[in-house]
Amino acid sequence: MVGNGHDEAFSRVRFWTITGFAWLFLVALLFRLFDLQVVDGETYLNRSRSNFLQERRIPHTRGLILDQAGAPLVDNRPAKDVYLTLGLMPDSERSLRRLMAHLEMNYAQLKATDKALLAELKKKHPLWVVAKKELATTQCQSLEKYLDKNKMPGIRVDYDLQGQNVCQVMLDPLSFPSRAGVLRRVTDVIGLNGAEAEQAIQKMWRKSRGLGKFKPIPFVMDVSYDVYARLESAISVGDLPGVSAFDDQRRRYIEGDFATHVLGFMNELSPKELKKKKDAGYRMGDQIGRRGIERVYENVLRGTDGKEEVVVDAKGRRLGVSWAQDLLGEDRYREAEPGHSVVLSIDSQMQHRAETAFQGRAGSVVALEVNTGFVLALASFPDYDPNLLNSKERSTLVTSLNTNPDKPWINKAVQEHYAPGSTFKAITAVAGLVNNLTGNYNSRYCPGFYQMGRTKWRCFHRGGHGHIALAEAMQKSCDTYFYSLGHELGIDRLAATSTLLGFGQPTGIDLDGEIPGIIPDKAWYKKHFGRYSPGYVVNNSIGQGDVTVTPLQLASAYAALINGGRVFRPQLVREILNHRGEVVEEKQPELVNQLDSIEQELELVRRSMGYVTQKGGTANGLLYRKDLPDMSLWLRDSGLVLGGKTGTAQVVKLSKAIAHLDPEEVKYEQRDHAWFVGFMPAHKPEVIIVTMTEHGGFGGTTSAPVTAQVAQVWFDEVRGKGRFSNLEPMPKVRSLKELKAEKEENHEYLQ
């Protein structure tokens, strides 16, 4: 329609239609307001005064941690946690104000009475407090009528004092409506002593700032079922307003101190951490993985909490479900989603043997699958029971762990580095072979020392080995052979080969806090000392000097030496399962590096180490241990040769005139570290085991028996039985006669 040059925006019909709908909506709104405020106003007013909405969390179930056979190592147990809602607790000053008119109190008297109540609550046996004395009996009678109607506990009226027509009003600090009284009652029910109660209350106050006082705040976690029953009884009759006991779960480490440094532990988030992780769903009182698998796989193990919105009365007691449904509908409830479970590569039988066979005070045992890098055992000593970190003994345990000089917090397999001693000679041998400085038949002369200029380095065998080839040098651990070879190599070529095998850098294992160790080259020395001296490489070539490695690095590098040059990333997890037990992720071996074109050199080193446990070798005593007869008999009769390398790393430098001492003659802190790297079977290795005993003396005496016992479990109990096993059948076990014949046939390696 065209009028005076302008289009009409709305037709009259559209205008009156929209206007009509607007009026209808307004009339309906007015009727609803009348219904809420007039017809049902009293009902909803009472509800608003006495009821509150609370969002209560439904805790998720954290995923399990299983060994490679599917046996649970870590699960969850039910727990009861106590929460406080400060906004629902009575205020003593407000309670006293309700009595002011009846007691003829002024504000100063009110404050003094409130202070007296608080002072009594701090005593072991609180006494009644006089609120007002010498009141007229009519005033007390008026007060009693008020109390009958308003149901205020903790108030007593005494009449006819001293024969006079007066009365007095007494207050019981424990039951008079006050926040301090509730806190005292709840700590008494839980059984906290004075210091524990004060600590819990202070911690709770820090969490209740701002709007926090209207939300349930964690107070005491994981109370016993006896305490829970007493709390519920007191809560149900209204004696503990603002106190709630919620269902929760706690982590349970089934075998206590078993595999502690692998599994890790959990504890509560700090306030600073909570701020950072609030968007990720963490809430007050939540625990988080702190070490080991619990920490590294936190996002996998942790599920998602559910929620339920409930209606509670003024004392925090939950009302019927129908109330919440009327107010909130079906959206008030959301199920929790459980976390995923983690299947480790750890074998419990091998881990148990590693932990029970270890005889030192401190150190570690690491066992790997040679051809995959999966970790079969990883033990660190000393250990501790992570269950105690969530118990009343926590503070005592933490103090003892912090003051223990053997550093039980540290995972010695990945977080501590040591001089590798003679175990490093295998790496020096590979570097020499790769650089064509030694070979199968090349011999070097050992007069019992190596001299460069005016400096002499002593051989372990002070009388000397004479002319000696590589295989025999490995077997007898001749220091002079490797001093000479290391000097010819030079520091940079030795460092280059070491780096290819994974030294001087983290292995990448799925554990926290791994350190890289040290593989120095010329640049490193110039940076740290301002110069480089050729003598440095002489020490480094036998694993002394400035070379440091972790036990895991040594195991990983040796695995590469004996599997053809493949460096795998060590892994602790084989599978991740959902809550129905279905595989959601299966881990595969991860190849980090491949040492190409040196198969023959590696084969020579492997065969040389096969003689270490044979006659004349530094670990030959394993076959004849009277204190371990079953192990020795197994090594002699199984037909399986244990190859490897001993290592004795000096902690304190000895005078050149002094030979190695009996460890028992030296103070513990000055004794040498004892290493043994073992692999089995020597001709086609499947498993490699490193034992490192701090201040253990000689590697062949102290650490080698541990490695041998763990290897025995692999072949007798574990090998080929697991669902992850992909091993070829073992060849026919050979007799001792056949082994001797083979050794004689290959005797040229010892020339």
C-alpha positions in Angstrom: 0.0 0.0 0.0 1.4 3.3 -1.0 0.4 6.4 0.9 2.2 9.7 1.0 5.5 8.3 -0.2 6.2 5.9 2.8 5.6 2.1 3.2 3.4 1.1 6.1 5.6 -0.8 8.7 2.8 -2.9 10.2 -0.7 -3.6 9.1 -3.5 -2.7 11.7 -4.3 -6.5 12.0 -0.7 -7.4 12.9 -0.4 -4.5 15.4 -3.6 -5.4 17.3 -2.6 -9.1 17.3 0.8 -8.5 18.9 -0.8 -6.1 21.3 -3.4 -8.6 22.3 -0.7 -11.3 23.0 1.3 -8.9 25.1 -1.8 -8.1 27.3 -2.6 -11.8 27.7 1.0 -12.6 28.8 0.8 -9.7 31.3 -2.5 -10.8 32.7 -1.2 -14.4 33.1 1.9 -13.1 34.9 -0.2 -11.1 37.3 -2.4 -14.1 38.1 0.7 -16.2 38.8 2.2 -13.6 41.0 -1.1 -13.3 42.9 -1.1 -17.1 43.3 2.5 -17.2 44.6 2.4 -14.2 46.9 -1.2 -14.2 48.2 -2.7 -17.7 47.9 0.4 -19.7 48.6 2.5 -16.9 50.0 2.8 -18.3 53.5 3.8 -21.7 52.3 6.6 -20.5 50.1 7.7 -18.0 52.7 8.2 -20.8 55.2 10.0 -22.8 52.6 12.4 -19.9 51.8 13.1 -19.3 55.5 13.9 -22.9 56.3 15.3 -24.5 53.1 18.3 -24.1 50.9 19.5 -25.6 47.7 22.8 -27.5 47.7 24.6 -29.0 44.8 26.1 -32.3 46.0 28.8 -34.0 44.1 28.6 -37.7 43.1 32.2 -38.8 43.2 33.5 -40.7 40.2 35.3 -44.0 40.5 39.0 -43.7 39.7 40.4 -46.2 37.3 42.3 -49.2 38.6 46.0 -50.0 38.1 46.7 -53.6 37.1 49.7 -55.7 36.5 50.3 -57.3 33.1 48.4 -60.4 34.2 45.3 -58.3 35.1 45.8 -58.5 38.9 44.8 -55.2 40.6 47.6 -53.4 42.3 45.6 -50.2 43.1 41.8 -50.0 43.6 39.3 -47.9 45.5 37.7 -48.4 48.9 34.6 -46.6 50.2 35.1 -43.7 52.5 33.1 -41.1 54.4 34.1 -37.5 54.4 32.9 -34.8 56.8 31.9 -31.4 55.3 30.9 -28.2 57.0 28.6 -25.5 55.6 29.4 -22.4 57.8 26.4 -20.5 56.4 24.1 -23.1 58.0 25.7 -23.0 61.4 24.2 -21.0 64.2 25.8 -17.7 65.2 26.3 -17.3 68.9 26.0 -13.5 68.8 22.7 -13.7 66.9 21.4 -16.3 69.4 22.3 -14.1 72.3 20.5 -11.1 70.6 17.3 -13.1 70.7 17.6 -13.3 74.5 18.7 -9.6 75.1 15.2 -8.3 75.8 14.4 -11.2 78.2 17.7 -10.8 80.0 17.9 -7.0 80.1 21.4 -7.2 78.5 23.2 -4.4 76.8 25.5 -4.9 73.9 28.7 -4.9 76.0 27.3 -7.6 78.3 26.3 -9.6 75.2 29.9 -9.5 73.9 31.3 -10.4 77.2 29.0 -13.4 77.5 29.8 -14.5 73.9 33.5 -14.3 74.8 33.0 -16.3 78.0 31.3 -19.1 76.0 34.1 -19.2 73.5 36.7 -19.4 76.3 34.9 -22.3 77.9 34.8 -24.2 74.6 38.5 -24.2 74.5 38.8 -26.1 77.8 38.8 -29.8 78.0 35.7 -29.8 80.3 33.6 -26.7 79.6 31.6 -25.2 82.4 28.2 -23.5 82.3 28.4 -19.7 81.8 26.2 -17.3 83.8 24.4 -15.1 81.3 22.4 -13.1 83.8 21.9 -13.4 87.6 19.4 -11.8 90.0 16.6 -11.6 87.5 13.0 -11.3 88.6 11.2 -14.6 88.5 8.6 -13.0 86.1 11.4 -12.4 83.6 12.6 -15.9 83.8 9.1 -17.3 83.4 8.7 -15.1 80.3 12.0 -16.4 79.0 10.9 -20.0 79.5 7.7 -19.4 77.5 9.8 -18.0 74.7 12.2 -21.0 74.8 9.3 -23.5 74.7 8.0 -21.8 71.6 11.4 -21.3 69.8 13.2 -24.5 71.0 16.6 -23.0 71.8 18.8 -25.6 73.5 21.6 -25.1 76.0 19.7 -22.6 78.4 18.9 -23.3 82.0 16.9 -21.2 84.5 17.6 -21.6 88.2 15.0 -20.2 90.7 15.0 -19.3 94.5 18.7 -18.5 94.7 19.8 -18.1 98.3 16.1 -18.1 99.5 15.4 -14.9 97.5 12.7 -14.4 94.9 15.2 -14.1 92.0 16.5 -16.4 89.3 19.6 -16.7 87.0 20.1 -17.9 83.5 22.9 -20.3 82.6 24.3 -21.2 79.2 25.9 -24.5 78.2 28.8 -23.8 75.9 28.5 -27.2 74.2 24.8 -27.1 73.3 24.0 -23.4 73.1 23.5 -22.4 69.4 26.9 -21.3 68.2 29.3 -22.1 65.5 32.1 -22.7 68.0 29.9 -25.1 69.8 29.1 -27.1 66.7 32.8 -27.3 65.8 33.6 -28.5 69.4 30.9 -31.1 69.2 31.9 -32.4 65.8 35.6 -32.6 66.7 34.6 -34.5 69.9 32.6 -37.0 67.9 35.4 -37.5 65.4 37.9 -37.9 68.2 40.4 -35.1 67.3 42.7 -33.9 70.0 43.3 -30.2 70.6 46.1 -29.7 68.1 44.4 -31.8 65.4 41.1 -30.0 65.9 42.7 -26.6 65.7 44.6 -27.5 62.5 41.4 -28.9 60.8 39.5 -25.7 61.8 42.1 -23.4 60.5 42.4 -25.2 57.3 38.6 -25.1 56.9 38.5 -21.3 57.6 41.0 -20.7 54.8 38.7 -22.4 52.4 35.5 -20.6 53.5 36.2 -17.1 52.3 33.6 -15.2 50.5 30.7 -17.3 49.2 32.5 -20.4 50.3 30.7 -20.3 53.6 27.5 -21.2 51.8 29.0 -24.3 50.2 30.0 -27.6 51.9 33.7 -27.3 52.8 35.9 -30.4 53.5 36.7 -30.7 57.2 37.9 -34.2 58.0 38.2 -36.8 55.3 38.0 -40.5 55.5 36.5 -41.0 59.0 35.9 -44.5 60.4 32.4 -46.1 60.1 32.0 -45.8 63.9 32.5 -42.1 63.7 30.3 -41.9 60.7 27.5 -43.7 62.6 27.8 -41.3 65.5 27.8 -38.3 63.2 24.7 -39.4 61.3 22.9 -40.0 64.6 23.7 -36.5 65.8 22.9 -34.9 62.4 19.5 -36.6 62.2 18.3 -35.1 65.5 19.7 -31.6 64.7 22.6 -31.6 67.1 25.1 -30.7 64.4 23.6 -28.1 62.1 25.7 -27.4 59.0 27.6 -30.7 59.3 27.3 -33.3 56.5 28.8 -36.7 55.9 29.2 -37.6 52.3 30.1 -40.8 50.5 33.5 -40.8 48.8 36.3 -43.2 47.8 39.9 -43.5 48.7 42.8 -45.0 46.9 43.9 -48.4 48.2 47.4 -49.7 47.4 46.6 -53.4 47.8 50.0 -54.7 48.7 51.2 -51.7 50.8 54.8 -50.8 49.9 54.8 -53.0 46.7 56.1 -51.1 43.6 55.7 -47.8 45.5 57.8 -45.7 43.1 56.0 -47.1 40.0 52.5 -46.7 41.4 53.0 -43.3 43.2 50.4 -41.9 45.6 47.7 -39.2 45.8 46.9 -36.3 48.1 44.8 -33.2 48.4 45.1 -30.3 46.0 46.5 -27.1 47.6 44.4 -23.9 47.3 46.8 -22.6 44.6 46.5 -25.8 42.6 42.7 -25.7 43.0 42.5 -22.3 41.3 44.5 -23.5 38.3 42.5 -26.7 38.0 39.0 -25.6 38.8 38.1 -25.4 35.1 39.2 -29.1 34.8 36.5 -30.2 37.2 38.6 -30.3 40.4 36.9 -29.1 43.6 37.8 -28.5 47.3 38.9 -31.7 49.0 39.8 -33.5 45.7 43.0 -35.6 45.6 45.4 -35.7 42.7 48.2 -38.1 41.6 51.5 -36.9 43.0 54.0 -39.5 41.8 54.4 -42.4 39.5 51.6 -43.7 37.4 49.1 -41.9 39.5 50.6 -38.6 38.4 51.6 -39.3 34.8 48.2 -41.0 34.0 46.1 -38.6 36.1 43.9 -37.6 33.1 43.4 -41.2 32.2 42.6 -42.6 35.6 40.4 -39.7 36.7 36.8 -39.8 35.7 34.1 -37.1 35.8 32.1 -36.4 38.9 28.3 -36.4 38.7 26.1 -34.0 40.6 22.8 -34.0 42.4 21.0 -30.8 43.5 19.1 -31.4 46.8 17.0 -29.3 49.2 18.2 -29.1 52.8 16.6 -27.5 55.8 18.2 -24.7 57.9 20.4 -27.3 59.7 21.7 -28.8 56.5 19.6 -32.0 56.7 18.4 -33.3 53.4 14.7 -33.2 52.7 12.7 -35.5 50.4 13.5 -36.0 46.7 10.1 -34.6 45.7 11.1 -31.2 46.9 14.1 -31.1 44.6 12.1 -32.5 41.7 9.4 -29.8 42.2 12.0 -27.0 42.2 14.6 -28.3 39.8 13.1 -31.0 37.6 15.0 -34.0 36.2 18.1 -32.0 35.4 19.0 -32.0 39.0 20.9 -35.3 38.7 23.8 -36.3 36.5 25.6 -39.7 36.7 29.3 -39.8 37.4 31.6 -41.2 34.7 34.3 -43.6 35.9 37.9 -43.2 34.9 39.9 -45.6 32.7 42.0 -48.4 34.1 45.7 -48.8 33.3 47.4 -52.2 32.6 51.0 -52.1 33.4 53.8 -54.0 31.8 55.1 -54.8 35.4 54.9 -58.5 36.3 54.1 -58.9 39.9 56.1 -62.1 40.4 59.3 -60.5 39.0 58.7 -57.3 41.0 58.2 -59.3 44.2 61.4 -61.2 43.6 63.3 -58.0 42.9 62.1 -56.4 46.1 62.7 -59.5 48.3 66.1 -60.5 46.8 67.6 -57.0 47.2 69.8 -56.9 50.2 71.2 -53.4 50.4 69.9 -50.3 52.1 69.4 -48.2 49.0 69.4 -48.7 45.3 67.2 -50.1 42.5 66.4 -53.1 40.3 65.2 -52.6 36.7 64.1 -55.4 34.3 63.2 -54.8 30.6 62.0 -56.9 27.7 65.1 -56.7 25.4 63.1 -56.5 22.1 60.3 -54.1 23.2 61.5 -51.9 26.0 58.5 -52.8 28.2 59.4 -52.7 31.9 58.9 -56.0 33.7 60.1 -54.8 37.2 61.2 -51.5 38.6 62.0 -51.4 42.3 63.6 -48.5 44.3 64.9 -48.7 47.8 64.1 -47.7 50.4 60.4 -47.6 49.8 57.3 -46.7 51.9 53.6 -47.6 52.2 51.6 -45.0 50.2 48.4 -45.9 52.1 49.9 -44.2 55.2 50.0 -40.9 53.3 46.3 -40.7 53.7 46.1 -41.8 57.3 46.6 -40.4 60.8 50.2 -41.6 60.5 50.9 -39.2 57.6 52.8 -36.5 59.5 55.0 -39.1 61.2 55.7 -40.9 57.9 56.5 -37.7 56.0 58.9 -36.6 58.7 60.7 -39.9 58.7 60.9 -39.9 54.9 62.2 -36.4 54.8 65.0 -37.1 57.3 66.0 -40.5 56.0 69.6 -40.1 54.5 68.8 -42.9 52.0 66.2 -40.6 50.3 63.1 -42.9 50.1 61.1 -40.2 48.2 63.5 -40.6 45.2 62.9 -43.2 42.6 66.5 -44.4 42.4 66.0 -46.0 39.0 65.2 -42.8 37.1 65.8 -39.9 39.5 69.3 -40.7 40.7 72.5 -40.9 38.7 75.7 -42.7 39.5 79.1 -43.4 38.1 78.5 -46.7 36.2 81.8 -48.2 37.0 82.9 -51.2 34.8 79.5 -51.6 33.3 80.4 -48.7 31.1 83.3 -50.7 29.5 80.8 -52.3 27.1 80.0 -48.9 25.7 83.7 -48.0 25.4 84.1 -51.4 23.6 81.4 -50.6 21.1 82.8 -47.1 20.5 86.3 -48.7 19.9 84.8 -51.3 17.5 82.8 -48.7 15.6 85.9 -46.5 15.2 88.1 -49.5 14.2 90.4 -49.1 17.2 89.9 -52.7 18.4 88.6 -56.0 17.1 88.1 -59.7 17.7 91.8 -60.6 17.9 93.5 -57.3 18.7 95.2 -57.5 22.1 96.6 -54.9 24.4 99.1 -55.3 27.1 98.2 -54.9 30.8 101.1 -54.6 33.2 98.7 -53.7 36.0 98.5 -50.0 35.1 98.1 -47.5 32.3 100.6 -44.6 32.1 100.2 -41.3 30.3 103.1 -38.9 30.9 103.8 -39.0 34.6 100.3 -40.1 35.5 99.4 -43.8 36.2 96.0 -45.4 36.4 95.9 -48.7 38.2 94.2 -51.8 37.0 91.9 -53.6 39.3 94.3 -56.6 39.1 97.5 -55.0 40.3 99.6 -57.8 39.0 98.4 -57.2 35.4 96.6 -59.4 32.9 99.5 -59.5 30.3 98.4 -59.5 26.6 94.6 -59.5 26.6 91.9 -59.4 23.8 88.5 -57.8 24.0 86.5 -60.8 25.1 88.8 -61.7 27.9 89.1 -58.0 28.9 85.3 -57.9 29.3 85.3 -61.3 31.1 87.9 -60.3 33.6 87.1 -56.6 33.6 90.6 -55.4 32.8 90.8 -51.7 33.5 94.1 -51.1 31.6 92.6 -52.4 28.3 89.8 -49.8 28.5 92.1 -47.0 29.8 94.1 -47.5 26.6 91.1 -47.8 24.3 89.4 -44.8 25.8 92.5 -42.6 25.4 92.8 -43.6 21.7 89.1 -42.9 21.2 89.1 -39.4 22.7 86.3 -37.9 24.7 84.1 -36.7 21.8 84.0 -40.1 20.0 83.2 -41.9 23.3 80.5 -39.3 24.0 79.0 -39.6 20.5 78.5 -43.4 20.8 77.2 -43.0 24.3 74.6 -40.5 23.1 73.4 -42.8 20.3 72.7 -45.4 23.0 70.6 -43.0 25.0 73.0 -41.7 27.7 73.0 -38.1 28.7 69.3 -37.7 28.0 66.0 -38.9 29.5 64.8 -42.2 28.2 61.3 -40.9 28.0 59.8 -43.5 30.3 56.2 -42.7 31.5 57.3 -41.7 35.0 57.8 -38.3 36.5 61.1 -36.6 37.4 63.5 -38.5 35.2 66.9 -37.0 35.0 69.4 -37.1 32.0 72.7 -38.1 33.7 76.0 -36.7 32.3 78.0 -37.7 29.2 80.7 -35.1 29.0 82.5 -34.1 25.8 85.2 -31.4 25.3 82.6 -28.6 25.1 81.1 -29.8 28.4 84.5 -29.7 30.2 85.3 -26.3 28.8 82.0 -25.0 29.9 82.3 -26.4 33.5 86.0 -26.3 34.1 87.3 -23.9 31.4 89.6 -26.5 29.8 89.9 -30.1 28.7 92.6 -32.6 29.7 93.2 -35.9 27.9 93.3 -37.7 31.2 89.5 -37.1 31.6 88.6 -39.7 29.0 90.8 -42.3 30.7 88.7 -42.2 33.8 85.4 -41.9 31.8 86.2 -45.0 29.7 85.8 -47.3 32.8 82.7 -45.5 34.1 84.4 -43.3 36.6 85.3 -39.6 36.3 82.4 -37.4 35.2 80.2 -40.0 33.5 76.9 -40.6 35.4 74.0 -42.7 34.4 70.6 -43.8 35.8 70.0 -47.5 36.2 67.2 -47.3 33.6 69.5 -45.7 31.1 72.0 -48.5 31.6 69.3 -51.2 31.1 68.0 -49.5 28.0 71.4 -49.1 26.5 72.4 -52.7 27.2 69.2 -53.8 25.6 70.3 -52.0 22.4 73.8 -53.6 22.7 72.3 -57.1 22.7 69.3 -56.8 20.4 71.1 -55.6 17.3 71.3 -51.8 18.0 67.6 -50.9 18.5 67.1 -48.3 21.3 63.5 -48.5 22.6 61.7 -46.1 24.8 61.1 -47.9 28.1 57.3 -48.1 28.8 55.4 -49.1 31.9 51.8 -49.2 30.4 50.6 -51.9 27.9 46.9 -51.1 27.7 44.2 -48.6 28.8 40.8 -50.1 29.5 37.4 -48.5 30.0 35.2 -49.3 33.0 33.7 -52.3 31.1 37.2 -53.8 30.6 37.3 -53.0 26.9 40.7 -52.0 25.4 40.6 -48.3 24.3 44.4 -48.1 23.7 47.1 -50.7 23.3 50.7 -49.5 23.5 53.2 -50.6 20.9 57.0 -50.7 21.3 58.5 -47.3 20.4 61.8 -47.3 18.5 63.9 -44.2 19.5 67.1 -45.0 17.6 68.6 -47.7 15.3 72.4 -48.2 15.3 72.9 -49.3 11.7 75.7 -51.3 10.2 77.4 -52.4 13.4 75.7 -55.7 14.0 79.0 -57.6 14.0 80.5 -55.3 16.5 77.5 -55.6 18.8 77.5 -59.3 18.4 81.1 -59.5 19.5 80.4 -57.4 22.6 77.4 -59.5 23.5 79.4 -62.8 23.2 82.2 -61.3 25.2 79.8 -60.6 28.1 78.5 -64.1 27.9 81.8 -65.2 29.6 81.4 -63.0 32.6 79.6 -65.7 34.6 81.8 -68.5 33.3 85.1 -69.7 34.8 87.5 -66.8 35.2 84.7 -64.2 34.9 84.0 -61.6 37.5 80.6 -63.1 38.3 81.5 -66.8 38.1 80.9 -67.0 41.9 77.2 -66.9 41.2 77.3 -70.6 40.2 78.6 -71.6 43.6 76.8 -69.5 46.2 76.4 -71.5 49.4 73.9 -68.9 50.7 71.8 -69.2 47.6 72.0 -72.9 46.7 68.8 -73.1 44.7 69.8 -70.1 42.4 73.3 -71.5 41.9 72.0 -75.0 41.0 69.5 -73.5 38.6 72.2 -71.4 36.9 74.4 -74.6 36.5 71.7 -77.0 35.4 69.2 -75.0 33.4 71.4 -74.7 30.3 70.7 -71.0 30.2 73.8 -68.8 30.3 73.5 -65.5 32.2 75.5 -62.9 30.3 76.3 -59.5 31.7 78.8 -57.2 33.3 79.8 -56.4 36.8 80.6 -52.9 38.0 82.2 -51.5 41.1 82.1 -47.7 41.2 84.2 -45.8 43.6 82.5 -43.3 45.9 85.7 -42.2 47.7 89.0 -42.0 45.8 91.6 -44.4 47.1 95.3 -43.8 47.3 97.1 -45.4 44.3 99.0 -47.5 46.7 95.9 -49.1 48.2 94.0 -51.9 46.5 90.3 -52.3 46.7 89.2 -53.0 50.2 86.8 -55.5 51.7 83.6 -53.4 52.0 83.2 -54.6 55.6 86.4 -52.7 56.5 85.1 -49.4 55.2 82.4 -47.1 56.6 79.1 -47.5 54.8 79.1 -44.1 53.2 82.6 -44.7 51.7 81.9 -48.1 50.2 81.8 -48.6 46.5 78.5 -48.8 44.6 77.8 -52.3 43.3 76.4 -52.8 39.8 75.4 -55.9 37.8 73.8 -55.9 34.4 72.6 -59.3 33.4 70.8 -60.7 30.3 69.5 -64.1 29.5 69.9 -66.4 27.7 73.3 -65.1 26.6 73.0 -66.5 23.1 69.6 -64.9 22.3 68.7 -62.4 25.1 65.0 -61.9 26.0 65.2 -60.0 29.3 67.8 -57.6 30.8 68.0 -56.9 34.5 70.1 -54.1 36.2 70.7 -54.2 39.9 72.4 -51.2 41.5 73.2 -51.4 45.2 74.4 -48.2 46.8 77.5 -48.7 48.9 77.2 -52.4 48.2 80.9 -53.2 47.6 81.5 -55.6 44.7 78.9 -55.9 41.9 79.5 -59.6 41.4 79.0 -60.4 45.1 76.1 -58.1 46.1 74.1 -57.1 43.0 74.6 -60.1 40.6 72.6 -62.6 42.8 69.6 -60.2 42.7 69.7 -60.1 38.9 70.0 -63.9 38.7 67.0 -64.5 41.0 64.8 -62.1 39.0 65.9 -63.8 35.7 65.0 -67.2 37.2 61.4 -66.0 37.9 61.2 -64.8 34.2 62.1 -68.2 32.8 60.4 -70.4 35.4 57.2 -68.5 36.1 56.6 -65.7 33.6 58.0 -66.4 30.1 55.4 -67.2 27.5 52.5 -67.4 29.9 51.2 -63.9 29.6 48.8 -62.6 26.9 51.3 -60.1 25.9 54.0 -62.6 25.2 55.2 -63.0 21.6 58.3 -65.1 22.2 59.7 -68.0 20.2 59.8 -71.3 22.1 62.9 -71.8 24.1 65.5 -74.1 22.4 66.1 -77.5 24.0 67.9 -77.1 27.3 71.5 -78.2 26.9 73.5 -80.3 29.3 76.6 -79.1 31.0 78.6 -81.4 28.8 77.2 -79.8 25.7 77.8 -76.3 27.1 81.4 -77.1 27.8 81.8 -78.4 24.2 80.3 -75.2 22.8 82.5 -73.1 25.0 85.6 -74.9 23.8 84.5 -74.6 20.2 84.2 -70.8 20.6 87.4 -70.5 22.7 89.0 -68.3 20.1 87.1 -65.3 21.6 89.1 -65.7 24.7 92.5 -65.5 22.9 
